[in-house]
Amino acid sequence: MALLFSFFIDVFFYNTLMKNILPSPLEYKNNNLYFDGKRLDAIAAKKRTPFYLYSKKTLRHYYEHFSKAAVKNNLPSPLVCYALKANSNKDVLAQLKKMGSGADVVSVGELKKALKAGIDPQKIVFSGVAKTAEEIRFALKCGKKGIYSFNVESIEELQLINEIAKKEKRIARVAFRLNPQVSAKTHKHISTGNKTHKFGLLKADIVEALEAREFWTNTTLVGLSIHIGSQLTEMKATVKAIEEISKLALSIDVALEFLDLGGGLGIDYTAEEKSKLTSIDTYMKTVADALEKYYYSKTDHCPRVVFEPGRIIVGKMGVLVSRVVRTKVSDSNHFTIIDAGMNDLIRPALYEAYHEVLPAQASKKLIKTDIVGPICETSDCFGSKRKLPALSAGDLVVIDNAGAYGQTMASSYNEREIATEYFV
Ligand SMILES: *Cc1c(COP(=O)(O)O)cnc(C)c1O
């Protein structure tokens, strides 16, 4: 039956697929898939699937590359605040802390995780539109001086922070998150920089808030921030946003300590992204040039730059390892049913995101098949009409590029267990 769907394809098909611009822990040798130099089938032998598999070596590579690129481009005392929501595994955080990373958090839960990993509160920025009184109080009181910055997303939030700081007899360090009104070219669910989005403040509202003295008795403005979206592959919107934040910074009468340029740099999930991706080096150079042009060349006061990268730091270091449960044929459709589902990795179902699915054993002979999970939802599908070998029950596959927004978005939907995370 499966023959119906069979066709032959160049033996180098998988090696071509694997030719990522960005370094990855995966590699085929003699048709066997290796992860960080170890055979995947050996790694998976005694583990229950599905599970997440991470490479510390790859994690270190991306953090180092990113932070060094900022220094190489002569940005003034850059601070990398890794965005925890991409992956908040404690060993990931411990490794990043060791390399000097700060943290971008969006909840008190993430803040506690960052502190537990030993990250200095003075390297932590707190973003998000819904910070509660309880969260603000905790962030204000952690460490000797509280966190480095509350990235404020509304006037109401500023007012509340000021009130709480007054009660606690503290001074809260705040930055305004500017909504720069740019449209980042990315999926609509992960674009954040337009005025129809809930994020950030419009320039006019920031200027007005600066004049309201009652909001500033126990707060001090230390920075401005932007974050225009995620999985950005082109830099036009980023440059425009830097122009906007620079104009605002130059127009207000405050000696800012920092400009926070957010996160958002994308990785190569698809073949198309492989060809048009912005590399870390190009990104940093573009950022440095834009800052020079729109800001630093116009003033003697050059605040430091904060970055909030998430995906680019952890996206490539992880895969989701799964086994085939069975295959199924329905008229002209062939299904490969695996034991990982949308509850383990929701990106395909939520953002129509593409993830490469790779067999542990490559073969010359391929079929076209839909890779689906066990969840009772039609959107529980990792890929349609993918070219894969005809697999059978127990065979291993990996879902590539699952280090970011994988485990952190996992749920127990359908009463499934949360997949365990391992390092090689
Ligand atoms: C999600 C988020 C980030 C990280 O985005 P990536 O695309 O993973 O780099 C940074 N800053 C803020 C405010 C965010 O919400």
The ligand as an SDF file (V2000), in Angstrom:
LIG
                    3D

 15 15  0  0  0  0  0  0  0  0999 V2000
    9.0690   37.6770   23.7270 C   0  0  0  0  0  0  0  0  0  0  0  0
    9.8310   38.8720   24.0680 C   0  0  0  0  0  0  0  0  0  0  0  0
   11.2080   38.9350   23.8070 C   0  0  0  0  0  0  0  0  0  0  0  0
   11.9690   37.8280   23.1330 C   0  0  0  0  0  0  0  0  0  0  0  0
   11.6040   37.6730   21.8060 O   0  0  0  0  0  0  0  0  0  0  0  0
   12.4100   36.6830   20.8230 P   0  0  0  0  0  0  0  0  0  0  0  0
   11.7010   36.7900   19.5490 O   0  0  0  0  0  0  0  0  0  0  0  0
   12.3440   35.3310   21.4110 O   0  0  0  0  0  0  0  0  0  0  0  0
   13.8170   37.1870   20.7510 O   0  0  0  0  0  0  0  0  0  0  0  0
   11.8740   40.0850   24.1900 C   0  0  0  0  0  0  0  0  0  0  0  0
   11.2370   41.1090   24.7870 N   0  0  0  0  0  0  0  0  0  0  0  0
    9.9270   41.0880   25.0430 C   0  0  0  0  0  0  0  0  0  0  0  0
    9.2840   42.2500   25.6960 C   0  0  0  0  0  0  0  0  0  0  0  0
    9.1740   39.9730   24.6910 C   0  0  0  0  0  0  0  0  0  0  0  0
    7.8550   39.9570   24.9310 O   0  0  0  0  0  0  0  0  0  0  0  0
  1  2  1  0
  2  3  1  0
  2 14  2  0
  3  4  1  0
  3 10  2  0
  4  5  1  0
  5  6  1  0
  6  7  2  0
  6  8  1  0
  6  9  1  0
 10 11  1  0
 11 12  2  0
 12 13  1  0
 12 14  1  0
 14 15  1  0
M  END
$$$$
